[in-house]
Amino acid sequence: MNTTTLNPPIIEIEPPAAAVGAAAVGEAGTGEASGAIGERGPEIAVSLLLAALGALVMFDSLRLGAGWADDGPQSGYFPFYIGLMLTGSSGFVLARALRDWVRGRAAARGADAGVAADSVFVEHEQLRLVMAMLVPATLYVVAMGFTGLYVASIALIVWFMRRHGRFGWGLSTAVSVGVPATVFVVFERWFLVPLPKGPLESLLGL
């Protein structure tokens, strides 16, 4: 007796269009679901910063005098209009970014999935790598005002060699001390160019 095996038909169920649109908004619209930061937030922050800077320039230009005197333009004439252009252009970018942000929120609620696309400004991993360099460099500049160039440089070089280069303490210490020592000899002994010093250098009489 022959036995015939009947395979049941495969039925593919497509997700609703609303669910597909919501997933697209989550991936491309906000930038958060894909592990990235969208462009709208940085655009708004930079626009506000530049607009404030332009307003400050305009205010100080008015204090100096931004008009036209008998002998020509006053001291704040050109800076005033430069600040005005900076404020105006920043306000335009800010208004456009806020408009896109409002549209993106409407799209996230399912009103219009087509306008939610927000270009990726930076991935989270990329931002982490940038901050890994930016934060120590910023602390280095701040510490230089208290410890001087040489002590701050030693600490910075040791940090990078140990944290990112995975070098041992021996090589890290040798390089971190050797580089500032070479800079000291070249600039302060050969070219007679004084560099910022701190309490340690004063204690050593350097």
Protein Blocks (a to p, Z undefined) as FASTA:
>chain_A
ZZdddddddddddddfklmmmmmmmmmmnommnopacfklmmmmmmmmmmmmmmmmmmmm
mmnopadcfkbccfklmmmmmmmmmmmmmmmmmmmmmmmmmmmmmmmnopammlmpccdf
bdfklmmmmmmmmmmmmmmmmmmmmnojmlmmmmmmmmmmmmmnopafklmmmmmmmmmm
mmmmmmmmmnopacdddfklmmnoZZ
